[in-house]
């Protein structure tokens, strides 16, 4: 603590001790409110109300004290007048109540001479004595790390932040409503797994003491959800946290929220139509329009139209257009590396990547950042899609799409590979790349192959990053701004 904050802390602690010595409980168990502050604001003048909230401001004018209190819905002014609450009670309020304390009051609605709707307080009660003051000039605080570490202060002081996380909650609620309307069943799958399966990603490893074995935090929801389809479910979805032990940047966090669904008898074309239908439903419900203003990668406001149908672009053609490299002419990772070097394109850790992940890294470098409006990227090479179904016409690509908006992958989906022989061979190929040093290559998953050997119908699966969609729709350029409590290094 700074010297000023420490002095304030000691002063408030002394007040707390004094209040207790008077036989007053500074932390009562409840308060019976008649309404929220916003609803009270709309009440008729003269109506009696019981409201509560955190004190944000105090103005002592002698025989009358004005305060603003705040709850989740907004702010409301209180007036404490000597002839209403009593001279001794007003003195007590002035002596012991500080900004950031919680109070409950009973009084009548009225308007001040300046026309501000307020409560003329008849009775008040201290509901919680706050020992630390709110930061001064919090709105001007530029230390982003402090906003993340003490999100509660950001929420108290910035209504935009509070509304952003309310929007996130409403978005998840509307997604669930859509799935239920479409006949899907919500299920839950394990967070702790023996095999980090379902995506090309580096997992977190931990140790299970009771079982005496190393295990992983899941990197995706995929394989267990597909096993649900093997078991007889036909439409399932899950919203859950996933964990990938990879680098941090504005569009990637190590723990993030995924939404995945799987539908029997669908293909990826069905899922493209379903995606358009889903986001149309969500945007109309939450934004009341399909034209949404977002912030592009340069920080400029751009109007994006989500009206379906959305354009489709070939993975191969995008890369060829944007850097001149024809990935179909590069049969090996070494050949592709040479082409990338000749074009003077820098790929992080490119020397250790297998062909599939190298292609993916190239796409993310030269093509994806240029896609602003909603676009389905299709025709992915089989190397980058170890769990996707091989195309019936072209054996070198898979039936897959990604929805890209504003340079971010929002949705990844495909027709699922349900052939256990093909799946086993692809896992073996990925295992070789992993052994050669590619940490993001897929781990071999014998348990999943065994499930497929018991028979699975045609399936299409789909995954969406909740954090990324919220960030785009709320004009945030960093995922930490849409996660309530992002992980940070411990303070020293």
C-alpha positions in Angstrom: 0.0 0.0 0.0 1.1 3.6 -0.6 1.3 5.8 2.5 -2.0 7.6 1.7 -3.8 4.3 1.2 -2.3 2.9 4.4 -3.4 5.9 6.4 -6.9 5.6 4.9 -7.0 1.9 5.8 -6.0 2.5 9.4 -8.6 5.3 9.7 -11.4 3.0 8.4 -10.2 0.1 10.6 -10.5 2.4 13.6 -14.0 3.3 12.5 -14.9 -0.4 12.2 -13.6 -1.1 15.7 -15.6 1.8 17.1 -18.8 0.6 15.3 -18.4 -2.8 16.8 -17.8 -1.4 20.3 -21.1 0.4 20.0 -22.8 -3.0 19.6 -23.6 -2.5 15.9 -22.9 -5.3 13.5 -21.1 -3.7 10.5 -21.8 -6.8 8.3 -25.5 -7.8 8.8 -26.7 -10.9 7.0 -29.3 -9.3 4.6 -31.4 -6.3 3.6 -34.9 -6.5 2.2 -35.0 -4.3 -0.9 -38.2 -3.2 -2.5 -36.6 -2.7 -5.9 -33.3 -2.1 -7.8 -32.1 1.5 -8.1 -33.1 1.9 -11.7 -36.7 0.7 -10.9 -36.8 3.0 -7.9 -35.8 5.9 -10.2 -38.9 5.2 -12.3 -41.3 5.1 -9.3 -43.8 7.9 -8.6 -42.7 10.8 -6.6 -43.7 10.3 -2.9 -43.6 6.5 -3.2 -41.9 4.8 -0.3 -38.9 2.6 -1.3 -36.3 0.4 0.3 -33.0 0.4 -1.7 -29.4 -0.5 -1.1 -26.0 -0.1 -2.8 -22.4 0.9 -2.7 -21.8 4.6 -1.8 -19.8 6.2 -4.7 -19.9 9.9 -3.7 -20.6 11.8 -0.5 -21.3 15.6 -0.3 -21.7 17.0 3.2 -23.6 20.3 3.2 -24.1 20.7 6.9 -27.7 19.9 7.7 -28.1 17.8 4.6 -25.8 15.2 3.0 -26.1 14.0 -0.6 -24.8 10.6 -1.7 -24.9 8.5 -4.9 -25.2 4.8 -4.4 -24.7 2.2 -7.1 -26.0 -1.3 -7.7 -25.9 -3.6 -10.7 -28.5 -1.6 -12.5 -27.1 1.9 -12.1 -26.9 4.9 -9.7 -29.4 6.8 -7.5 -29.0 9.9 -5.3 -29.8 9.8 -1.6 -30.5 12.8 0.5 -29.9 12.6 4.3 -31.6 15.6 6.0 -31.3 16.3 9.7 -35.1 16.8 10.2 -35.8 13.5 8.5 -33.2 11.0 9.9 -32.5 12.9 13.2 -29.5 15.1 14.2 -27.6 12.3 16.0 -28.1 9.8 13.2 -26.9 12.3 10.6 -23.8 13.0 12.7 -23.2 9.3 13.0 -23.5 8.9 9.2 -21.0 11.7 8.6 -18.5 10.3 11.1 -18.6 6.6 10.2 -19.8 6.2 6.6 -17.2 6.5 3.8 -17.3 6.1 0.0 -17.3 2.4 -1.0 -19.4 1.4 2.1 -22.7 -0.4 1.4 -25.9 1.0 2.9 -29.5 0.2 2.9 -32.1 3.0 3.2 -35.9 3.5 3.6 -37.4 6.7 2.3 -39.6 8.5 -0.3 -38.9 9.4 -3.9 -38.6 13.1 -4.7 -36.9 15.5 -7.1 -34.3 18.0 -6.0 -34.5 21.7 -7.1 -32.2 20.7 -10.0 -34.6 18.0 -11.1 -32.6 14.9 -10.0 -34.7 12.0 -8.9 -33.6 11.0 -5.4 -34.6 9.3 -2.2 -35.3 11.4 0.9 -33.9 9.0 3.5 -36.0 8.3 6.6 -33.9 5.4 8.0 -30.5 3.9 7.0 -28.4 0.9 7.9 -24.8 0.1 7.4 -24.6 -3.1 5.4 -20.8 -3.4 4.9 -17.9 -1.3 6.1 -15.2 -1.1 3.4 -11.6 -1.0 4.6 -9.9 -0.1 1.4 -11.0 3.0 -0.6 -11.8 2.8 -4.3 -8.9 4.1 -6.4 -9.0 7.8 -7.2 -9.4 8.7 -10.9 -9.9 5.1 -11.7 -11.4 6.0 -15.1 -8.0 7.5 -16.0 -6.0 4.5 -14.9 -3.8 3.3 -17.8 -2.3 0.3 -16.1 -4.1 -2.5 -17.9 -2.6 -5.1 -15.7 -4.2 -3.6 -12.6 -7.6 -3.7 -14.4 -7.1 -7.5 -15.0 -5.8 -8.2 -11.5 -8.5 -6.3 -9.7 -11.4 -6.8 -12.1 -13.8 -6.1 -9.3 -12.6 -2.5 -9.2 -13.0 -2.2 -13.0 -16.6 -3.5 -12.7 -17.4 -1.1 -9.8 -15.9 1.9 -11.6 -16.7 1.3 -15.2 -20.3 0.5 -16.3 -19.1 -0.3 -19.8 -17.0 -3.2 -18.4 -20.0 -4.5 -16.3 -22.3 -4.3 -19.4 -19.7 -6.1 -21.5 -19.8 -9.1 -19.2 -23.6 -9.0 -19.0 -23.5 -9.2 -22.8 -21.3 -12.3 -22.6 -23.8 -13.9 -20.2 -26.7 -13.0 -22.5 -24.8 -14.4 -25.5 -24.3 -17.8 -23.8 -27.9 -17.8 -22.7 -29.1 -17.2 -26.3 -26.8 -19.9 -27.7 -28.3 -22.4 -25.2 -31.8 -21.3 -26.2 -31.0 -21.8 -29.9 -29.6 -25.3 -29.3 -32.6 -26.3 -27.2 -34.9 -25.0 -29.9 -33.0 -27.1 -32.5 -33.4 -30.3 -30.5 -29.8 -30.6 -29.1 -28.9 -32.2 -25.7 -26.4 -30.5 -23.5 -23.8 -32.9 -22.0 -20.7 -32.6 -19.9 -17.3 -34.3 -20.7 -14.1 -34.7 -18.6 -11.6 -31.9 -18.1 -8.9 -34.3 -16.9 -8.0 -36.8 -19.6 -5.5 -39.6 -20.3 -5.0 -38.3 -23.9 -5.0 -34.7 -25.0 -7.1 -35.3 -28.1 -9.3 -33.3 -30.4 -7.0 -30.6 -31.7 -3.5 -29.7 -32.8 -2.3 -28.1 -29.6 0.3 -28.5 -26.9 -1.4 -29.7 -23.7 -1.0 -28.9 -20.0 0.3 -31.9 -18.1 -0.4 -32.6 -14.4 -0.2 -35.6 -12.0 -3.1 -37.5 -10.5 -2.0 -38.7 -7.1 -4.7 -41.2 -6.4 -4.3 -42.9 -9.8 -0.5 -42.5 -9.7 -0.3 -41.4 -13.3 0.3 -38.3 -15.4 -2.8 -36.8 -17.0 -3.7 -33.8 -19.2 -6.1 -30.9 -19.1 -8.3 -31.2 -22.2 -7.4 -29.2 -25.3 -10.9 -29.7 -26.8 -14.3 -31.2 -26.2 -14.3 -33.2 -29.4 -13.6 -36.9 -28.9 -15.9 -37.4 -25.9 -18.7 -35.7 -27.7 -18.3 -37.9 -30.7 -18.3 -40.9 -28.4 -21.7 -39.7 -27.2 -22.9 -40.0 -30.8 -21.4 -43.5 -31.0 -23.4 -44.3 -27.9 -26.8 -43.2 -29.4 -27.2 -39.5 -28.9 -27.9 -37.7 -32.2 -27.4 -34.0 -31.4 -25.2 -32.9 -28.5 -23.5 -29.7 -27.4 -21.2 -28.6 -24.6 -20.0 -25.2 -23.4 -16.8 -25.6 -21.4 -13.2 -24.5 -20.6 -10.3 -25.9 -22.6 -6.6 -25.5 -22.0 -3.7 -25.2 -24.4 -0.1 -24.6 -23.2 0.8 -22.2 -26.0 1.8 -18.6 -26.4 -0.3 -15.6 -25.3 -1.4 -12.9 -27.8 -4.5 -10.8 -28.1 -6.4 -13.6 -29.9 -5.1 -16.6 -27.8 -5.4 -17.5 -24.1 -4.2 -20.7 -22.5 -7.6 -21.3 -20.9 -10.6 -20.3 -22.9 -14.3 -21.2 -23.4 -15.3 -23.4 -26.2 -18.8 -24.3 -27.6 -18.9 -27.5 -29.5 -21.7 -29.5 -31.0 -22.0 -32.8 -33.0 -24.9 -34.0 -35.1 -25.5 -37.4 -36.5 -26.3 -37.7 -40.3 -25.1 -34.2 -41.0 -22.1 -33.1 -43.2 -20.1 -29.9 -43.1 -22.4 -28.2 -45.6 -25.3 -28.8 -43.1 -23.2 -27.2 -40.5 -22.4 -24.1 -42.6 -26.1 -23.5 -43.0 -26.6 -24.1 -39.2 -23.9 -21.6 -38.4 -25.5 -18.9 -40.5 -28.9 -19.7 -38.9 -27.4 -19.6 -35.3 -25.5 -16.3 -35.6 -28.5 -14.7 -37.3 -30.7 -15.8 -34.3 -28.1 -14.6 -31.8 -27.4 -11.2 -33.4 -31.1 -10.4 -34.0 -31.8 -11.3 -30.3 -28.9 -9.4 -28.8 -28.0 -6.6 -31.3 -31.4 -6.2 -33.0 -29.5 -6.1 -36.3 -27.2 -8.1 -38.6 -25.1 -5.1 -39.4 -22.6 -4.8 -36.5 -19.9 -2.2 -36.0 -16.6 -3.8 -35.0 -13.0 -2.7 -34.5 -10.6 -4.0 -37.1 -7.0 -5.0 -36.5 -5.9 -1.4 -37.1 -8.3 -0.1 -34.4 -10.6 1.4 -37.0 -14.4 1.0 -36.8 -15.8 -1.1 -39.6 -19.4 -2.1 -40.3 -19.7 -5.8 -40.9 -22.9 -7.4 -42.4 -23.7 -10.8 -41.1 -26.6 -11.3 -43.5 -26.4 -14.9 -44.9 -25.2 -16.5 -47.1 -21.6 -15.7 -46.4 -18.9 -16.0 -49.1 -16.7 -19.1 -49.3 -12.9 -19.1 -50.0 -10.5 -22.0 -50.7 -7.7 -22.5 -48.2 -5.3 -23.3 -51.1 -6.4 -20.3 -53.2 -6.1 -17.9 -50.3 -2.5 -18.7 -49.7 -1.6 -18.7 -53.4 -3.3 -15.3 -53.8 -1.7 -13.7 -50.7 1.9 -14.9 -51.0 2.3 -16.7 -54.4 3.0 -20.1 -52.8 1.2 -23.1 -54.2 1.0 -25.5 -51.3 -0.1 -28.3 -53.7 3.3 -28.1 -55.3 5.1 -28.7 -52.0 4.8 -32.4 -51.1 7.0 -32.2 -48.0 7.7 -29.8 -45.2 11.2 -29.2 -46.4 10.0 -28.2 -49.9 7.4 -25.8 -48.3 10.1 -24.4 -46.0 12.2 -23.5 -49.0 9.4 -21.7 -50.7 8.6 -19.8 -47.5 12.3 -18.8 -47.2 12.5 -17.8 -50.8 9.5 -15.4 -50.3 11.2 -14.1 -47.1 8.2 -15.0 -45.0 9.1 -15.5 -41.3 7.3 -18.4 -39.5 7.9 -18.8 -35.8 9.4 -22.2 -35.0 9.0 -23.1 -38.7 12.0 -25.5 -38.6 10.3 -27.8 -36.2 6.8 -28.0 -37.8 5.5 -30.8 -39.8 3.9 -30.1 -43.2 0.4 -29.7 -41.9 1.2 -27.3 -39.1 3.6 -25.4 -41.4 0.8 -24.9 -43.9 -1.5 -23.7 -41.1 1.1 -21.3 -39.8 1.6 -19.9 -43.3 -2.1 -19.3 -43.7 -2.3 -17.6 -40.4 0.6 -15.3 -41.4 -0.4 -14.3 -44.9 -4.1 -14.8 -45.3 -6.2 -14.9 -42.2 -5.4 -11.3 -41.0 -6.8 -10.0 -44.3 -10.3 -11.5 -43.8 -12.6 -8.9 -42.1 -16.1 -9.8 -43.2 -17.6 -13.2 -42.2 -16.1 -15.8 -44.6 -16.2 -19.6 -44.8 -12.6 -20.9 -45.5 -12.9 -24.3 -47.0 -10.9 -27.1 -48.7 -8.2 -27.5 -46.0 -5.3 -29.9 -46.8 -5.6 -33.3 -45.0 -2.3 -32.6 -43.2 -3.9 -29.9 -41.0 -7.1 -31.8 -40.2 -6.3 -35.2 -38.6 -9.9 -35.7 -37.4 -11.8 -34.5 -40.4 -13.4 -36.7 -43.2 -11.4 -37.0 -46.4 -13.2 -35.5 -49.4 -14.8 -38.1 -51.7 -13.5 -36.4 -54.9 -10.1 -35.0 -53.8 -8.2 -37.2 -51.4 -5.7 -34.5 -50.4 -8.4 -32.2 -48.8 -11.0 -32.7 -46.1 -14.7 -31.6 -45.8 -14.0 -28.8 -43.4 -14.7 -25.1 -42.9 -13.6 -22.3 -40.7 -15.6 -19.1 -40.1 -13.2 -16.2 -40.1 -14.2 -12.7 -39.0 -11.9 -9.7 -38.5 -8.8 -11.9 -38.9 -9.9 -14.3 -36.2 -11.1 -17.9 -36.5 -14.5 -18.0 -34.8 -15.7 -21.4 -35.9 -14.0 -24.6 -36.9 -16.1 -27.4 -38.2 -16.0 -30.5 -40.5 -17.6 -33.7 -41.6 -16.1 -36.1 -39.1 -13.9 -39.0 -39.8 -15.7 -42.1 -38.7 -13.6 -44.6 -40.5 -11.5 -46.3 -37.7 -8.8 -47.5 -40.1 -8.2 -44.1 -41.7 -8.4 -42.5 -38.2 -5.8 -44.9 -36.8 -3.4 -44.3 -39.7 -3.7 -40.5 -39.4 -3.0 -40.7 -35.6 0.1 -42.8 -36.4 1.3 -40.1 -38.9 0.7 -37.4 -36.4 2.7 -39.4 -33.8 5.7 -39.5 -36.1 5.6 -35.7 -36.5 5.3 -35.3 -32.8 8.3 -37.6 -32.3 10.2 -35.4 -34.8 9.7 -32.3 -32.6 6.3 -30.9 -33.5 4.7 -30.4 -30.1 1.4 -29.4 -31.6 1.0 -32.6 -33.6 -2.0 -34.7 -32.5 -1.3 -37.4 -29.8 -2.3 -40.9 -30.7 -5.7 -41.7 -29.2 -6.3 -45.5 -29.2 -9.3 -45.2 -26.9 -11.1 -43.0 -29.5 -10.2 -45.4 -32.3 -11.7 -48.2 -30.3 -14.9 -46.3 -29.9 -15.1 -45.8 -33.7 -14.5 -49.5 -34.2 -17.9 -50.0 -32.5 -19.5 -48.0 -35.3 -20.5 -44.4 -35.7 -23.1 -42.8 -38.1 -22.1 -40.0 -40.4 -21.3 -37.0 -38.2 -20.5 -33.3 -38.5 -18.9 -31.5 -35.7 -18.5 -27.8 -34.9 -16.5 -25.7 -32.4 -16.6 -22.0 -31.6 -14.5 -19.8 -29.3 -17.0 -17.9 -27.1 -14.3 -15.4 -26.1 -13.5 -14.4 -29.6 -17.1 -13.9 -30.6 -17.7 -11.7 -27.6 -14.6 -9.7 -28.3 -15.6 -9.0 -31.8 -19.2 -8.0 -30.9 -18.1 -5.7 -28.1 -15.2 -4.1 -30.0 -12.4 -5.5 -27.9 -9.0 -6.3 -29.5 -7.7 -8.5 -26.6 -9.4 -11.6 -25.3 -8.4 -10.7 -21.7 -11.0 -7.9 -21.9 -13.8 -10.4 -22.3 -12.6 -12.8 -19.6 -13.5 -11.8 -16.1 -10.3 -13.0 -14.4 -7.6 -13.7 -16.9 -4.5 -15.6 -15.6 -1.5 -13.5 -14.8 1.8 -14.1 -13.1 1.6 -13.8 -9.3 2.4 -10.3 -8.0 5.9 -10.2 -6.3 
